[in-house]
């Protein structure tokens, strides 16, 4: 097996095999003796991780005739993500129910080890890490590493592997990969590299357009609108930043959904949403600021209180709460507010409500 990876000049991190061989060849070569391959990703897997796992599973089964398993770490709650799993019939095994067999190889996609975003057993026989995030993980000793931080999606990397192997792609797999890329690069400004655009061009004629439309327009639960209402009632603008607080969320993914919605506000170029889900403060950040490095900013804000990471324009994280009493949540919100204002160099300690309190009260009376 190849030695663990190193960062190259183009921002990618690759395994130490000779550069003349294709990455897909090296990836497959290291799996030739495996008895089975299991694919894992981060908690609450998103379309990029789901599409990547499905694409690599098909690659391994087609080229090596090896049995594979695709897992989920925690529930999948976002409506579009659930629709993707259901409509494309992606069979997912809860990672906490998995037991590792002798000779098994584990492939981690769209994430990296030891980032605090996993519930993996320490005995997990990790063979490969394939990712595009800036979030620093510990890949020491991992035999195969392909981390390309300038690429917008992991699905684009997986599509490249499939193209290199000249594999006829089923509609189901092409649809999953295309939607995975689309969700990662559809924001503005786009976080896409030429590899993402080339992958989209390759996948478009192969994907099922009707299924894509159904996934994009998935029906939303009542809890989504409750979270939107709470966010509007607790949204504050500080110069070019908007902070939104949701005191109770049924689903962790609502923080990101609300953040996507609020980022459309014309007067800000940063949005941070914090929502309480069970015993955690779930954080989501979006920005349109050039060179923003949202992942680094959120890691700075969270610090030792929790875990965070992400892209240049988008980031997410969480803080484990010692108490969910209103006063304890207020304290955490105040500390996050102080830190994000400092990180963005905003000297405006008192924000203004997005929706004035008087208008909210008038609406309640009517």
Secondary structure as UniProt FT lines:
FT   STRAND          6..7
FT   TURN            9..10
FT   STRAND          12..14
FT   TURN            19..20
FT   HELIX           23..29
FT   TURN            30..33
FT   STRAND          36..40
FT   HELIX           47..64
FT   STRAND          68..73
FT   HELIX           79..87
FT   TURN            88..89
FT   STRAND          93..94
FT   HELIX           95..97
FT   TURN            102..103
FT   STRAND          104..109
FT   TURN            113..114
FT   TURN            122..123
FT   STRAND          126..131
FT   TURN            140..141
FT   STRAND          144..148
FT   TURN            149..150
FT   HELIX           154..164
FT   TURN            165..166
FT   HELIX           171..185
FT   HELIX           194..204
FT   TURN            205..206
FT   HELIX           209..216
FT   HELIX           222..233
FT   STRAND          235..238
FT   TURN            239..240
FT   STRAND          241..246
FT   TURN            252..253
FT   HELIX           254..262
FT   TURN            263..264
FT   TURN            266..267
FT   STRAND          270..277
FT   TURN            278..279
FT   STRAND          280..287
FT   TURN            290..291
FT   HELIX           294..302
FT   HELIX           303..305
FT   STRAND          306..310
FT   STRAND          314..320
FT   HELIX           326..343
FT   TURN            344..345
FT   STRAND          352..353
FT   HELIX           357..365
//
